[in-house]
C-alpha cells in the first residue's frame, strides 16, 4: 500500500477559469506548481489528479476534449520533471449523484482501489472546500486548501468555519514542502 497526494487540477496546477478550461488557450500553469511536482518526483507518494469538469456535463465540451486537454496538461507537468501517476475526471454537473463529483469521494476511492493506495496515509490538496470535504469523506490523513485559484475566497466563506480546522497554504509548493518534504515541521 502506498500513500497518495491527491491534487485538484484547476486552481492548483493551472489557473481556474470562470468560463471553464475549454481549449488549450485557456490553460495557464502556476510555475510554483510545476516546480512542486518536480520536487516530489522521488517521494513514495503516488501523485493522483482528481478534477471535476462540469463543462462536459453542461455540454460545453466533449469528454474527449476534456481528456485531451487533461492529457496535455499532464504531459507539460512531466516535461517539467514532475510526476503524475494517474488522473481522474468527473464530468458531472452539480446535483448529479453518480458519486464521482467532489465533495463526494468517488474519484479518490477509485484511485485507491486501482493503485493500492492507503487513504489513511494520504493527502488531498485543492482550492475549494469541496476538495477538503472529498478528502475527509475518503478518509485521508490531511485535507488542505490552497489560496491559489478560488482558495482565498473559499476560505472566507462561513462554511469554511464549519469545516475547520484544516491547513491552508499559499500555494502548492508551500504545501508539499510542509506536508511531504519536511513533515517534521507539522505540529
C-alpha positions, 0 to 999 in steps of 0.5 A, a space after each residue: 500500500 502506498 500513500 497518495 497526494 491527491 491534487 485538484 487540477 484547476 486552481 492548483 496546477 493551472 489557473 481556474 477559469 470562470 468560463 471553464 478550461 475549454 481549449 488549450 488557450 485557456 490553460 495557464 500553469 502556476 510555475 510554483 506548481 510545476 516546480 512542486 511536482 518536480 520536487 516530489 518526483 522521488 517521494 513514495 507518494 503516488 501523485 493522483 489528479 482528481 478534477 471535476 469538469 462540469 463543462 462536459 456535463 453542461 455540454 460545453 465540451 466533449 469528454 474527449 476534449 476534456 481528456 485531451 486537454 487533461 492529457 496535455 496538461 499532464 504531459 507539460 507537468 512531466 516535461 517539467 520533471 514532475 510526476 503524475 501517476 494517474 488522473 481522474 475526471 468527473 464530468 458531472 454537473 452539480 446535483 448529479 449523484 453518480 458519486 464521482 463529483 467532489 465533495 463526494 469521494 468517488 474519484 479518490 476511492 477509485 484511485 485507491 482501489 486501482 493503485 493500492 493506495 492507503 487513504 489513511 496515509 494520504 493527502 488531498 490538496 485543492 482550492 475549494 472546500 469541496 476538495 477538503 470535504 472529498 478528502 475527509 469523506 475518503 478518509 485521508 490523513 490531511 485535507 488542505 486548501 490552497 489560496 491559489 485559484 478560488 482558495 482565498 475566497 473559499 476560505 472566507 466563506 462561513 462554511 469554511 468555519 464549519 469545516 475547520 480546522 484544516 491547513 491552508 497554504 499559499 500555494 502548492 509548493 508551500 504545501 508539499 514542502 510542509 506536508 511531504 518534504 519536511 513533515 517534521 515541521 507539522 505540529 
